[in-house]
Amino acid sequence: MHSTGLNTNQIMRQVIYALVLGVSASYVFFGWGIIVQILLGVVSALIVESAFVAMRGRSVLASLSDGSAVLTAILLAISIPSIAPWWLVVVGVAFAIIFGKQLYGGLGNNPFNPAMLGYAFLLISYPLQMTTWPVDFLSLSQVVDEVFNLLNFDGISGATRLDDVKTSLSLGSDIATLQVRSISQSWINIGFLVGGIYLLARKIIFWHIPVAVLAGILTVASLISMLDAQQHLPVQNHLILGGTMLGAFFIATDPVSASTTPRGRLIYGFLIGMLIVVIRTYGGYPDGVAFAVLLMNMVVPLIDHYTQPKVFGRS
Amino acid sequence: MSNNTFSGGVVIANPYPVNQVEIVQAPLPSKVVLPLQQRIGAEAKPCVSVGDRVLTGQIIAKTEDQFCVPIHASISGTVTAIDKQIIPHKSGLKSNCISIESDGQDEWIETQGCGHDFLHCDRQTMIDYVQRSGIVGLGGAGFPSHTKLSKATDCHTLIINGTECEPGVMCDDALMQHHPREVVRGVEILLHITGAKKAIIAIEDDKQEAYQSLLMFSHNDRISLVQLPTKYTSGAEKLLIKALLNIEIPSGGFAADKGVLCQNVSSTKAIYDAVIDQRPLVSRIVTITGDALTPINAEVRLGTSFEQVIGLTKVNSQAHDYRMGGMMMGVDVETTQVPICKITNCIFVNNKKPVQATKECIRCNSCNTVCPIGLLPQQLYWHAKGKNIDKCMDYHLLDCIECACCSYVCPSHIDLVSYFSFAKALSKKQETDQHKTDIARERFEFREYRLERNKQERAKMMAEKKQALKEKMAKDKQADSAQKDKIAQAMARVKKTKEDNA
């Protein structure tokens, strides 16, 4: 006897729908890039997943229908620069699905967030391609030219926003002007925030992780800015720049690789938030979401072990 | 105090509601089959033989076991067989049963109880009546009531469970609506037996008619009626106590340890019958429901076949799945040729449905949220699937009450509870195996020790013997030489005498 609530496939689909606003915001500011990346990612995910599942002798249809491969591909495609060369997302998605999921036994058995594993792999292997973002709205033809390297024209790309901000800050630029330039990023973050709230309302994710992630970010960012306000990003920028909202509501909440106990999820989320700011501020990489999540994925069994809820009739 | 609830659980409305909860009186069955094995305790020994005529309410089998109750004939007629028949159990196995063919008379044995003026009866007499009348927990657990009552020596609160154990089951609701006077009188009897200060009758808030009916009869200040939010697993004894009194019965403990006694409303009514008239429990109310028929409640003689009971209502279609007990904790049965027992509160008849495909567990946490015990079902599932029983124990497998809330909410449609009951069975098996190996090892070790001891004893004995022999030989030698000396002396004397004579 099962409830008539959402099933696993529907849950995955709901998460994908919740991404629409954030993706649209990205489209508004940077054009067709994100759409092309998502399409490339999804197609490669379907191919890789089918091939691997067939090799493992499992039902390809059942595996594709759960939507987890598509979701992984979309999350990765959103995270990488929208004008990255076509093979980047293909390689990333293949790595995420094969090494992040299938080699562990498929959906539900992976200790790491597959999308973030793919992201980390790409960032380490192809740092240049992974940090070159468009600075303006690009039409479909411009994107196709750029992604498939048909024309080699310059002037449409810049560094990752957070990287840019960090470099400028250390060079002594005015924070106010930077904030204006960050408007596009803020809107994208707001888009993901609204999508996240939708997931909370549909009870697909629980509040513990996103709230704890944001609290972790606020805590460490406040501490750091108290130490030296001039040299570091203002607190609110940590919330609306980079992958904060995507990370808090869509990445850290991946149930498979997250902690499962109520107290554990608070600890897990808070530490992810702290790590995000620490990596952004002191690390060598532009954003810290992927590494923060992967590091905390490793700690999940430990957290789960020590945060078991109180069992009825036991003290 | 408490807010009349507990954490976890799921809210499920009755899937097949009826406008009016009525009780259909089932016609006398032509034949009944009464299993000798009760839910708890040893199998009863028949005290009738094939061919005997029995009266309704006559004891036909009993045990020496103090925990058990005797088995009564539920109709009058002739014992036609004492043999193995399929019993309503998830194993589908056969067990010893007594079959009685009805003579259509329904002639009762003569009994006499305490009468309506029961206050003059003492506690033990009443408990004896309860045992002799075969009263067990009718909510589904089947625990003998007299055992509970005799343990409740230091009881402050009596809880009468009218929450209905599962969604869809209506038999307690029907009983409360149609026998409110007997229920309330039954509570008074229980108060008298236990000496409890107060009694709480707990009813879920979707049973307004039952609540109103009971309210009309409960004029005793020691009895209060409490409405609980309709939530599944409210009927579980420990959770009900938590909801009503905010007392948490420790894991492995009993309600009686905390001075609380729980009785189901149907059992309470049966206790009333037992104490007032010493009337044995020979029938019960059964809910017959499901999407393949029009749901009804029927008062049925124990031992009537499922088939006959299902025949009391209109069945709409052909291919069916049958399930006894509730939709959550009940078990599927393959055949309808099994008898109604004291614990058969409900029969589900559903149209055949395709089995829902299961997906992998994505650790979504839905199950932890609904677990009323606060377990982590997804972790237990992981370890149960890997047959890692030690880990399961770390996650308190044995505290699982198998309420199936986790299976119900699982978005991957994993039947978590069957993994848990499997793991429990495995743990029990491992325990027995361990016990067996322990015994075998002890025996082996003792054998080794015994062999060694024998060897040593023998060696010691040999050594002693050798020593003794040696000593004897030395002694013999000594004696020998003494003898020789004597001979020599004698010879010398003889020689001397000869010489002297010569």
Interface residues (C-beta under 8 A of the other chain):
Chain A: M1 H2 S3 G5 L6 N7 T8 N9 Q10 I11 A62 D66 S68 G106 L107 G108 N109 F206 P255 V256 A258 T260 T261 P262 D304 Q308 P309 K310 V311 F312 G313 R314 S315
Chain B: F6 V10 I12 K238 L239 K242 E248 I249 P250 S251 G252 G253 M327 M328 Q356 A357 K359 E360 C361 I362 R363 C364 N365 S366 N368 P372 I373 G374 L375 L376 Q378 Q379 Y395 H396 D399 A404 S407 Y408 V409 C410 P411 S412 H413
